[in-house]
Amino acid sequence: MPRFFNRNTSNQHTMSIPFTKLTAEEAAALINDRDVIGFSAFTSTAAPKTIAKAIAARASAEHAAGRPFQITSITGASTGPSLDGALVAADAVFKRTPFQSDPVMRKGINDGKVQFVDMHLSRLAHAVRSGHFGKVNWAIIEVCDIDPDGSVVLTTSGGVTPTVVGEADKVLLELNRYHPTTLRGCHDIFEPDSPPHRKPFNILRPSDRIGEPVLRIPPAKIVGYVETNLPDEVGGFSAPSPLTLKIGNNVAEFLANEIKVGRIPPCFLPIQSGVGDTANAVLGAMGQHPDIPTFEMYSEVLQDSALALMKTGKIRFASTVALTITPESAKEVYGNLDYYRNRFVIRPQEISNNPEVVRRLGVLSMNTAIEADLFGNVNSTHFFGRTLMNGVGGSGDFTRSAWISIFTCPSTQKDGKISTIVPNVSHVDHVEHDVHIIVTEQGVADLRGKSPSERAREVIEKCAHPDYKDLLRKYVEIGKGAHTPNTLDKMFALHHAFQTQGDMRKAAL
């Protein structure tokens, strides 16, 4: 049977909390060098900010005294500056997984100071249960309500929280009063049994629930709680630019045509959308397109743009791991929970990103690329094959099982000095067999049913910037006569030209 659940759906805050109240400093004093800690966080949501900053201060004090102090940090995905940023600034992180987006953490990883394990988010819970990162010593999680029997109401994400709580020796709670106790009932907490006894997840539509609204923790595990009142550290997104609007409109037109020709049913299909300005622009364009009907989401994140479409009725329902919304939008949601409660559900990522569910529901996946090559391979994590940006995140979970997988990017970067359409990507995250559609502001390349040579022509003519079309055509011509028209000594000529001359247009082919 799944662990940690009960059926208490009361929205009333527990008046008496029978667990020890601690200061953040007292909580941090319990942590030891090389402890493995699972934190509740998915994007900047639900991160235990106060305890994390106290651990960073503890690390600085230990280092000043000449003593070692570093931890392994496991979260659902990225976090905010009070967790990743503060810990890395204090040199408190030995190893980090599975995803990050903090600039301080990114620098620590690329400088070799932090050992980073990049991985598909749907696989993280299994990796933790299997002990791939060692024994979990502590789970430190943010909650908005605590019941006497150890049941807790999570805040704005599900992440990998049920698993790290189940595997940890001890648990620290950060009771964040910023989030209302009326979030009780917005979660669907579920952990599957291990194979060979795992049963199918009975999710036939995004709104189906298979778990419970609370996470039950054995009371003996709970060492104490720290009380806070802090919003999630979610920044705002830029208004759509002419470039992102063009990309968004290209995606919306493509999807509308797929309905017209019968490859998407008239009732439409659930969508998964990544994070960022381009993803917001795509959602906005879908919301305005007259030939795209109301739809549902089966996705990782619910952003401000999705909430806006929920208010207009364009999005009927959203299954998500995290409410990645700005404080302004949080006030809107918390002030109107009676409206939103029946329009979204928050799940653990092991369920939301499960490839079997994604394939069965026919999810349309839309994610962003750093670069894409002529044959459909996509790099979404590394610059020039070596410098990590964020991580693969959940994009692969959806891409490999999607009804249609779409990747978007502008055709150039750095004032045209970098082409995002290249002969071969410098790092492969998503292979040509899984990528169906590539979209830039130039157009839409449909790779389905095409050979490598046909894909190359499609990508060049539909997605490449005019400044690079002749270079890319020449590359294909040099390599003709093979199933895949590659030439080993020219595969990275554009990358080499940028590194040596500062402009890919100067590549020698």
C-alpha positions in Angstrom: 0.0 0.0 0.0 1.2 3.6 -0.6 2.7 5.3 2.4 1.9 8.4 4.5 -1.7 9.1 3.6 -5.0 9.9 5.5 -8.3 11.2 4.5 -8.5 14.3 6.7 -9.8 17.0 4.5 -10.6 19.6 7.1 -9.6 23.2 6.2 -9.2 24.2 9.8 -5.8 24.9 11.2 -4.7 22.7 14.1 -4.7 25.0 17.1 -2.2 22.9 19.1 0.9 21.5 17.3 2.4 18.7 19.5 5.9 19.0 18.0 8.9 21.0 19.2 9.1 24.5 17.9 12.7 25.4 16.9 14.6 28.5 15.7 16.2 28.1 12.3 19.6 28.2 14.0 18.6 25.3 16.3 17.4 23.3 13.3 20.6 24.0 11.4 22.7 22.9 14.4 21.2 19.4 13.9 22.8 19.0 10.5 26.2 17.3 10.2 29.0 17.4 7.6 28.2 15.2 4.5 24.6 14.7 5.5 22.2 13.8 2.6 19.3 16.2 2.8 16.0 16.0 0.8 14.4 19.4 0.5 10.8 20.2 -0.7 11.2 22.5 -3.7 10.2 22.4 -7.3 11.2 25.6 -9.1 11.3 28.3 -6.4 8.1 27.0 -4.9 7.8 25.3 -1.5 11.5 25.7 -0.7 12.3 25.8 3.0 14.0 29.2 2.9 14.7 30.0 6.6 16.3 26.7 7.5 18.3 26.6 4.3 19.8 30.0 5.0 20.6 29.0 8.6 22.4 25.9 7.3 24.4 28.2 5.0 25.3 30.4 8.0 26.3 27.2 9.9 28.5 26.1 7.1 30.3 29.5 7.0 30.9 29.3 10.7 32.3 25.8 10.5 34.6 26.7 7.7 35.8 29.8 9.6 36.7 27.4 12.4 38.7 25.2 10.1 36.1 22.4 10.0 34.6 20.7 6.9 30.9 21.2 6.3 29.1 20.2 3.1 25.9 18.4 2.3 24.3 16.5 -0.6 21.2 18.4 -1.6 18.3 16.6 -3.3 15.2 18.6 -4.4 12.4 18.1 -6.8 13.9 20.5 -9.4 15.3 24.0 -9.1 15.0 26.2 -6.0 15.3 29.8 -5.1 18.2 32.0 -3.9 17.6 31.3 -0.3 18.3 27.6 -0.8 20.6 26.9 -3.7 22.1 30.3 -3.9 22.8 30.7 -0.1 24.1 27.2 0.3 26.6 27.4 -2.6 27.7 30.9 -1.6 28.7 29.3 1.7 30.5 26.4 0.0 28.0 24.1 1.7 27.1 21.8 -1.2 29.2 18.8 -2.1 26.6 17.2 -4.5 23.4 18.4 -6.1 20.6 16.8 -8.0 18.5 16.7 -10.2 18.0 20.3 -11.7 19.0 23.8 -10.9 18.6 27.3 -12.3 20.3 29.5 -9.7 23.2 31.6 -11.1 25.4 31.0 -8.0 24.7 27.3 -8.1 25.4 27.2 -11.9 28.8 28.8 -11.4 29.7 26.4 -8.6 28.8 23.5 -10.9 30.7 24.8 -13.9 33.7 25.7 -11.8 33.9 22.1 -10.5 33.1 23.0 -6.9 29.7 21.2 -6.9 29.2 17.7 -8.2 26.0 17.9 -10.1 23.9 14.9 -11.2 21.6 15.9 -14.1 18.7 13.5 -14.5 15.1 13.0 -15.7 12.8 14.2 -13.0 10.5 11.2 -13.2 13.4 9.0 -12.3 14.5 10.8 -9.2 12.2 9.2 -6.7 13.3 5.7 -7.8 17.0 6.8 -7.5 16.4 8.1 -4.0 14.6 4.9 -2.9 17.4 2.8 -4.5 20.1 4.6 -2.5 21.9 6.1 -5.5 22.8 9.2 -3.4 23.3 7.4 -0.1 21.2 7.2 2.9 18.9 10.2 3.3 19.6 11.7 6.7 17.1 14.5 6.8 14.0 15.7 4.9 13.4 19.4 5.3 10.0 20.4 3.9 7.8 23.4 3.8 4.2 23.0 5.0 1.2 25.2 5.7 -0.5 23.0 8.3 0.4 20.3 10.7 -2.0 17.8 12.3 -1.3 16.1 15.6 -1.0 12.7 14.0 1.9 13.9 11.8 -0.2 14.6 8.7 0.9 17.8 6.9 -0.4 20.0 4.1 2.2 20.8 1.6 2.4 24.3 0.1 2.9 25.1 -3.6 4.6 21.9 -4.9 4.6 18.1 -4.6 8.1 17.5 -6.0 9.9 14.5 -4.6 8.7 15.3 -1.1 6.8 12.1 -0.3 9.9 10.0 -1.2 12.5 12.0 0.7 10.2 12.0 3.8 9.7 8.3 3.5 13.5 7.6 3.1 14.8 10.1 5.6 15.8 9.2 9.2 14.4 12.5 10.5 12.2 15.3 9.4 12.3 19.1 9.9 9.2 21.1 9.0 9.2 24.7 8.0 5.7 26.0 8.8 5.1 28.9 6.4 2.2 31.0 7.5 2.3 32.9 4.1 0.5 30.0 2.5 -3.1 29.5 3.8 -4.2 26.3 5.5 -7.0 26.2 2.9 -4.6 24.7 0.4 -5.7 21.5 2.1 -7.4 19.5 -0.6 -5.4 21.0 -3.5 -2.8 18.1 -3.5 -2.9 14.5 -4.7 -0.1 12.8 -2.8 0.7 9.3 -4.0 3.7 7.0 -4.0 3.6 3.8 -6.1 4.5 0.4 -4.9 7.8 -1.0 -6.2 8.0 -3.4 -9.2 6.9 -6.2 -9.7 3.9 -5.2 -7.6 3.3 -1.7 -9.1 -0.3 -1.2 -10.3 -1.3 1.1 -13.2 -1.9 4.7 -12.2 -5.7 5.2 -12.7 -5.4 8.6 -14.3 -7.6 8.8 -17.4 -7.8 12.6 -17.5 -5.7 15.4 -15.9 -8.3 16.0 -13.2 -8.4 12.4 -11.9 -7.0 11.8 -8.4 -5.4 8.7 -7.1 -3.9 9.7 -3.8 -4.7 11.8 -0.7 -4.7 15.5 0.1 -2.1 15.3 2.9 1.3 13.7 3.5 1.3 11.6 6.6 4.7 11.5 8.5 5.3 9.1 11.4 5.3 11.5 14.4 8.5 9.9 15.7 10.4 11.2 12.6 9.4 14.8 13.2 12.2 16.5 15.2 10.6 19.9 15.2 9.3 22.8 13.1 10.4 26.3 12.4 7.8 29.0 11.8 8.1 31.5 8.9 6.0 33.8 6.8 7.7 34.2 3.4 6.4 34.1 -0.2 7.9 31.9 -2.8 10.9 33.4 -4.5 9.3 33.4 -8.0 10.3 36.3 -10.2 8.1 37.8 -13.0 8.5 37.0 -16.7 9.2 39.5 -19.4 6.3 40.7 -21.6 6.3 38.8 -24.9 8.7 40.3 -27.5 8.0 40.3 -31.2 10.3 37.3 -31.5 8.7 35.2 -28.8 5.2 36.2 -30.1 6.2 35.0 -33.6 7.4 31.7 -32.1 4.2 31.4 -30.1 2.0 32.1 -33.2 3.9 29.6 -35.2 3.2 26.9 -32.6 -0.5 27.9 -32.3 -0.9 27.8 -36.1 0.7 24.4 -36.3 -1.5 22.9 -33.6 -4.6 24.4 -35.2 -3.7 22.8 -38.5 -3.1 19.5 -36.8 -6.8 19.6 -35.6 -7.9 20.6 -39.1 -6.1 17.6 -40.8 -7.3 15.2 -38.0 -4.0 14.4 -36.3 -5.3 16.0 -33.1 -8.9 15.3 -32.2 -11.4 18.2 -32.2 -11.7 18.1 -28.4 -7.9 18.7 -28.4 -5.3 17.0 -26.1 -3.7 17.8 -22.8 -0.6 20.0 -23.0 2.7 20.2 -21.2 4.6 23.5 -21.3 8.0 24.3 -20.1 9.1 27.4 -18.0 10.1 30.8 -19.3 9.2 33.7 -21.6 8.9 31.6 -24.8 6.7 29.1 -23.0 4.5 31.9 -21.8 4.3 33.4 -25.3 3.2 30.0 -26.7 0.5 29.6 -24.1 -0.7 33.1 -24.8 -0.9 32.5 -28.5 -2.8 29.3 -28.0 -5.2 31.1 -25.7 -6.0 33.7 -28.5 -6.2 31.3 -31.4 -9.8 30.9 -32.5 -9.3 27.4 -33.8 -7.8 25.9 -30.6 -10.6 24.8 -28.2 -10.5 24.9 -24.5 -7.9 22.5 -23.2 -6.4 20.9 -20.1 -2.8 20.7 -18.9 -0.9 17.7 -17.7 2.4 19.5 -16.9 5.1 20.2 -14.4 4.4 23.9 -13.7 1.5 26.2 -13.6 2.7 29.8 -14.4 1.0 33.2 -14.4 0.1 32.8 -18.1 -1.8 29.6 -17.5 -3.7 31.2 -14.6 -4.8 34.0 -17.0 -6.2 31.4 -19.4 -7.8 29.6 -16.5 -9.7 32.8 -15.6 -10.9 33.2 -19.2 -12.0 29.6 -19.3 -9.5 28.6 -22.1 -7.8 26.2 -19.7 -10.4 23.9 -18.0 -8.1 22.1 -15.6 -4.3 21.8 -14.9 -2.4 18.9 -13.3 0.9 20.3 -12.1 3.8 19.6 -9.8 4.1 23.3 -8.7 2.3 26.6 -8.7 5.2 28.6 -10.1 3.4 31.9 -9.8 4.5 35.4 -8.7 3.4 36.7 -5.3 0.8 38.9 -7.1 -0.7 35.9 -8.7 -0.5 33.9 -5.4 -2.7 36.6 -3.8 -5.2 36.2 -6.6 -5.3 32.4 -6.2 -5.3 32.4 -2.4 -8.1 35.0 -2.4 -10.2 33.0 -4.7 -9.4 29.4 -3.8 -13.1 28.4 -4.0 -12.8 29.2 -7.8 -9.4 27.6 -8.4 -9.7 24.6 -6.1 -11.6 22.6 -8.8 -9.3 23.8 -11.6 -5.9 22.5 -10.6 -4.2 19.7 -8.6 -0.6 19.5 -7.3 1.1 16.1 -7.6 4.5 14.6 -6.9 6.7 14.6 -10.0 6.9 10.8 -10.1 3.3 10.9 -11.1 3.1 14.1 -13.2 6.1 13.2 -15.3 5.4 9.5 -15.6 6.0 8.5 -19.2 3.3 5.8 -19.3 0.6 8.3 -18.2 2.0 10.9 -20.7 1.8 8.4 -23.5 -1.7 7.2 -22.6 -3.2 10.7 -22.2 -1.7 11.8 -25.5 0.1 14.8 -24.1 1.3 17.5 -26.4 4.8 18.5 -25.1 6.3 21.9 -25.7 9.8 22.7 -24.5 12.7 25.0 -25.2 16.0 24.2 -26.8 19.5 25.7 -26.6 20.2 24.4 -30.0 18.8 21.8 -32.5 20.6 20.1 -35.3 19.7 19.2 -38.9 18.6 15.7 -38.0 16.3 16.6 -35.0 18.6 16.1 -32.1 18.2 18.7 -29.3 20.5 20.2 -26.8 18.6 21.7 -23.9 21.3 21.8 -21.2 24.8 22.8 -22.2 26.5 25.6 -24.0 29.2 24.4 -26.5 29.0 20.9 -25.0 30.5 21.7 -21.7 29.0 24.6 -19.8 25.8 23.6 -18.0 22.8 26.0 -18.1 20.1 24.4 -16.0 19.6 20.7 -16.6 17.4 18.3 -18.6 14.6 18.6 -16.0 11.3 17.0 -17.1 11.5 17.8 -20.8 12.7 14.3 -21.6 10.0 12.7 -19.5 7.4 14.3 -21.8 9.3 14.4 -25.1 9.9 10.7 -25.4 6.3 9.8 -24.7 4.4 12.7 -26.2 1.7 12.5 -28.9 3.6 15.3 -30.5 6.8 16.7 -29.1 7.7 20.3 -30.0 10.9 22.2 -29.3 11.1 26.0 -29.7 14.0 28.4 -29.9 15.0 31.6 -31.7 17.0 30.9 -34.8 20.0 32.9 -33.6 21.5 34.3 -30.5 24.2 36.9 -29.7 23.1 39.4 -32.3 23.2 36.7 -35.0 26.7 35.4 -34.2 25.3 32.1 -33.0 22.9 29.9 -35.0 20.7 27.7 -32.8 20.3 25.5 -35.9 23.6 23.6 -36.3 25.0 20.6 -38.2 25.2 18.6 -35.0 24.3 19.7 -31.5 27.3 19.9 -29.1 25.4 18.0 -26.4 22.5 15.6 -26.9 19.6 15.6 -24.5 16.8 14.6 -26.8 17.5 12.3 -29.7 16.1 12.6 -33.3 13.8 9.6 -32.7 11.8 11.5 -30.0 11.7 15.0 -31.5 8.8 15.6 -33.9 8.6 19.4 -34.4 11.2 22.2 -34.3 9.9 25.8 -34.2 11.8 29.1 -34.5 10.5 32.5 -35.5 11.4 31.6 -39.1 8.9 28.7 -39.2 7.9 25.1 -38.3 10.0 22.0 -39.3 7.9 18.8 -39.2 10.3 15.9 -38.9 7.7 13.2 -38.8 8.0 10.5 -41.4 11.2 11.9 -42.9 14.7 10.4 -43.4 17.8 12.2 -42.1 18.4 13.9 -45.4 14.8 15.0 -45.6 14.9 16.3 -42.1 18.0 18.3 -42.8 16.4 20.0 -45.7 13.2 20.6 -43.7 15.1 22.2 -40.8 17.2 24.4 -43.0 14.4 25.7 -45.1 11.8 26.2 -42.4 13.8 27.1 -39.2 17.3 28.3 -40.0 18.1 32.0 -40.2 18.7 33.3 -43.7 22.3 34.2 -42.7 23.0 30.5 -42.1 21.0 28.7 -44.8 23.8 28.5 -47.3 26.4 27.3 -44.7 24.0 24.5 -43.6 23.1 23.5 -47.2 26.8 23.2 -48.0 27.3 21.0 -44.9 24.6 18.6 -46.2 26.1 18.7 -49.7 29.5 17.7 -48.4 28.1 14.7 -46.5 25.7 13.5 -49.2 25.9 9.8 -50.3 25.3 8.5 -46.8 22.1 7.7 -44.8 22.9 10.5 -42.5 24.9 13.3 -44.3 27.4 13.9 -41.6 31.1 14.8 -42.0 33.2 14.1 -39.0 35.8 16.9 -39.4 33.0 19.5 -40.1 30.4 18.5 -37.6 31.3 21.3 -35.2 32.7 23.8 -37.6 30.1 26.4 -36.6 30.9 26.0 -32.9 34.6 26.2 -33.6 34.2 29.4 -35.6 32.4 31.1 -32.8 35.0 30.0 -30.2 37.9 31.1 -32.4 36.5 34.0 -34.4 33.4 35.1 -32.4 30.9 34.4 -35.1 29.5 31.2 -36.5 29.0 32.8 -39.9 32.7 32.6 -40.4 32.8 28.8 -40.3 35.0 27.2 -43.0 33.2 24.4 -44.7 
